[in-house]
Amino acid sequence: MTSGKVVSAGSHAETAARFDELVSAFAGLRKSEATAAFLRDLCTTTELDAMGQRLQVARLVDEGVAYQEISRRTGASTATITRVAQWLHHGEGGYRAVLKWKRR
């Protein structure tokens, strides 16, 4: 088992370059309508649903809701909930930043 730290995209040069380009694309979008349009063009409906579900799971984990209840509310498997919780607590801080921003 690893230390729990999520492996960064920087571990593979091609992946890192793609990741950087994607981050720049999102950072360059100023309006939520443009971000929504980009996400709809970029991702499948299934991918968008999965990302939305993970964010919902992260919020509930952060609120201390039990995993079985999170699964019931979101439809996420306990494996997904465990993975999201791991990233929430030991990842790069992305979930924390979004959750903090959403609380404002």
Secondary structure, 3 states (H helix, E strand, C coil): CCCCCCCCHHHCHHHHHHHHHHHHHHHHCCCHHHHHHHHHHHCCHHHHHHHHHHHHHHHHHHCCCCHHHHHHHHCCCHHHHHHHHHHHHHCCCHHHHHHHHHHC
